[in-house]
Every structure is written in structure tokens, then in C-alpha cells.
């Protein structure tokens, strides 16, 4: 498998620049990776003490962030290198103050791994969740560099647990310890004789719980909400929007709607606004508007959704009506908000847990959305109890960061 893997990586290195001519996201990744080594050479010296954090994309960054923050205080004299594979993570967090250097991770060739580690020489490496690059990891192991995997979550259909997965299993052996989200992952790793594991849960719980200690005030949301019940629909896709638009247009209830689409391209925002019959305003056009006079506010920017959830009485989290994957449900949950989601949540254990505890409600179609929302709107006590269940779920699930940091300190 190692030969096939390396051949695939080398082919990707040749083909991606061509595909990038027709795909903006791939083009950004190719361009960014081409600059990585020059950036590192300019920023680091032979005497630099470093830590290396790797995240596939934005979601993994958010998972790792509470650990990254703690390590920043423990290692104040170290330069922190943060790498991303996806442009969606890099573009949004390239200026984060949690790292000194933020770059794309070059493709996982043997040569790139050696060159990267010759420059970085990390005293500690953290990979988050599942973005496993075997050539980098095996090179770390060869050099006896310390590496940990945090918030790991594996499935039995992955190559590590197949007869042909020896190469990937060997890569996992580079980790001194793996901190896993659940017992199922721990058991899976035990089947391949990897036992240096600790079930800590998901570091995202620590991340979202810390949001309660921050200032979440947004004056324009307070004005728009105008003391009325408010539904916040976050990270929606077209499959979600169809259902939401139908409900917004047909309901006679005096409530406010905030929609924060995942994709904020101008043409899609324009279509969304055109299909809504109630009085609608865009975030980008809110200046000099009497926001309290509008029923629907569309957030056509990024970076505000977490705080906006603090104003929600009910939340709808997008992604699960189609095949794109359910977005972050913990962000509204920590504010004690009942949550509605789509039907495809199979790969999200926190969704199963919140559903079983009565704080989350999956729906199948327009009719299901209507009946669920009406029930939550008309039964205030039921809605409050459901939201409290979500808050309690988040609170009791925190603590992963403490366990990870205590291990690192040893």
C-alpha cells in the first residue's frame, strides 16, 4: 500500500495544478503550498524552538483551539507553526494570534516531509481529529519527535482496520498517545493493538463552553430582535433554505428570523432574499435601516454566527438535509437553545446524544419542520426544557483539555 499511496501523492502533485485552473479552491491550495517552504525559511532559524499544530480545516482548528491556547501560555518562548490542508481553514485563520506562522502543509511526499521537518524541528506536534499524513508521521517517528493526536474519531470502515492498511497503521504508531472522543474509537484502536489511548471526549465542548465567558453582545441583533421570539438558522445550504423559506413565507406568527448561509456568494444571497416574501434585510445593507421593522435578517458575512446564536430562542443548524454534513450544533447548544436539524446526521455522535436527551429535533421535510417549529414556538416551557438539556449536555462533556494538558506537562 505504501507504494500505491506515494504514487498517488506524486500524481496529485502533478494533476492538482491543472485541475486548479478550473477550481478556485484547489488553485488556492496549490498556490499556498508552493510558498510554504520560503515562508518557513524566512521565519525560522537553526536555534528556533517550535511547536507544530496541524488541522485539516476550520472545524479541526476550532477543536484544537482550547489546547492551542493553553500551550501558548506554557511555551511562551516557542514559535508556533500552524498548518492547514484546506483553503477554507487557512483563509479564515491565517492571521490567528494563536500561532506565529500559518502555512499550508505541503503534500505528503517523503521529500516534503523531510524538508519540512528539517526546517521546523518541532519539540511537540499535535494533529487534530483524523487528518493523518503517513510520510510526515513516519519521519517524525524516525527523528524521535514527540507527536500526539487529539479529539480522534475513527470508524471501522477506514483503512487502518482493513487487511491492506498496514502502512496507515504504522503511521499511527508515530503518535505517543491518542486522545479519543469515545469508547468506540478506543476499542477500534485496540483491535489493531494500539493501546496508548485516553477517552477524553471532544475538545470542541471546551471550546464552545468558553464562549459563555466572552462578550457576545451584538447591538444590531438586539435592535432587529426587538424583544420578539427569534429563530436563528446557521450554516444553511440550499436544501435547508427551501424548507426555511416555505415556513417563513407561510407562517403567521410574529417572530424574527436570522439566516446565516454557509455560502455567501452574492448571487446565492440575492436568490435567497428574492424567494422570501416577508420584509428582509441583508447584514451588508443594514446601515441607516430601522432593523426592528424587518422580519428576516440575512447574514452575508462570516465570523458572527457564534455570537448570534446567543440571541436565538430556537436554532436550526444546516448541512444535514443534504449530503454536505451537519454543521456545528454545539455552538447554539451551549446557549441553552433547542435545535432543529435535517435527517442525515449519522456521522455525528453529539447529535444522537442531544436527540436522545430531548434537546435536538431531526426533521424529514417541510411538514416536519413546520410541526416541530410550531411546537417549540407555542410551548414555551417545553422549549426551555429542551434548550436546558443541550446546555447541560455541553457542560457535562467538558474537561478534555485539562486531561491533554496534564499529559503534555509530564
RAGIMO-V328554 format. One line per field, one symbol per residue. ss: DSSP state (@ for helix, = for strand, . for the rest). psi: psi as a letter, one per 40 degrees, with the letter a starting at -180 (. if undefined). burial: 1 if it has 16 or more other C-alpha atoms within 10 Angstrom, else 0. A space follows every 50 residues. Layout:
ss: ???
psi: ???
burial: ???
This chain:
ss: .@@@@@@@@@@@@@@@@@@....@@@@@@@@@@@@@@@@@@@@......= =====..@@@@@@@@@@@@@@@@@....======..@@@@@@@....... ====.....@@@@@@@@@@@...=====.....@@@@@@@@@...===== ==......@@@....@@@@@@@....====..@@@@@@@@@.....===. ...@@@@@@@@@@.....@@@@@@@....=======.@@@@@@@@@@@@@ .....======....@@@@@@@@@@....===@@@.....@@@..===.. ....@@@@@@@..====............@@@@....====.......@@ @@@@@@...===...@@@@@@@@@@@@@.@@@@@@@@@@@@@@@@@...@ @@@@@@@@@.
psi: dddddddddddddddddddedehddddddddddeeddddddddiidehhi ihhhhdaddddddeddddddddddgdeihhhhiidhddddddeeeieeid hhiihiifidddddddddddfhdhhhihceghhdddddddddefihhihi fihiieeiddeidefdddddddeehdihhididdddddddeffhegihhe aheddddddeddeihehhdddddddfeihhhhhifiiddddddddddddd ieigiihhhgidhfidddddddddehdihiiideeeheigdeeidhhhgf iieedddddeeidiihhidedaedhhahedddddefhihhiaegfdegdd ddddddeeeihiidaddddddddddddegddddddddddddddddeeied ddddddddd.
burial: 00001100000010001001000001111101100110010000000011 11111111111111111100110000011111111111110011000110 11111111110110011011110111111011111111111000111111 11110000011000011110111110111111001101100001001111 11111111101000000000100110001111111111111011111100 00001111111101000010011001000111100000001101111111 10001111111111111111110011111111111111111111100001 10011001111110010011001001100001110111111111101101 1001000000
